[in-house]
Amino acid sequence: MLVNEILNTDISPLHLEDSVATALMKIDLLHTTKFAVVDSNDRVVGMASLEKLIEVVDEEAPLSEIELDDPVYVPHNQHLFEASRIMLAQELFILPVTTESMEFQGMIKKRDVLSALGDIFNLSSFGSVITVELDQVDFSLSDLVRIIELEGAKILGIAVQQPNAKNPSYRVSFKLNLEDSSVVSAGLRRFGYTITSEANSEVLEGNFSDRADELIRYLDL
């Protein structure tokens, strides 16, 4: 899925002639810390930062007189995964979308990104999720998929969390079409795999937002 598929064109950017007061109001209303600023040609030239704006004495000063942060944006033809990574890294709830020549196209919101990721990985559909922990030398998706399908389950989505300083193992989460994943878990354990978590549809429905946030972190590779 590309970012232009969830593009929001109702949110306008800030302009260089807008005042600091206008920028502060917009940032507050949209619950973000940075907001895109465009020039007279609608090209994104920087980001108005809350941290810098609150230090300005004259709130009627135009943004053209204020130091802007470097632009944070995503091209309109970029995949949603990359947009998710940028939003997480920059701690943004809203991200500008541009053309290749930096012309402003619209915004994407974190809520819409989470919803789209949920569609991609079928997080809200009927089923269950199991997470398997693997040593780096043992990492093989094909073997896991084969065992799961032998147990009669269909895989609706896969998310892979890479090893890091705190956890040296891979963690692979599978969304399955089964409400009860115990048969699949038992099958994986028979082949020596470690299951670190299981959740059925009832649990998933109550924790959709948390799981979507975790999914974004899986994509921060």
Order of alpha helices (4+ residues) and beta strands (2+ residues): beta-alpha-beta-beta-alpha-beta-alpha-beta-beta-alpha-beta-alpha-beta-beta-alpha-beta-alpha-alpha
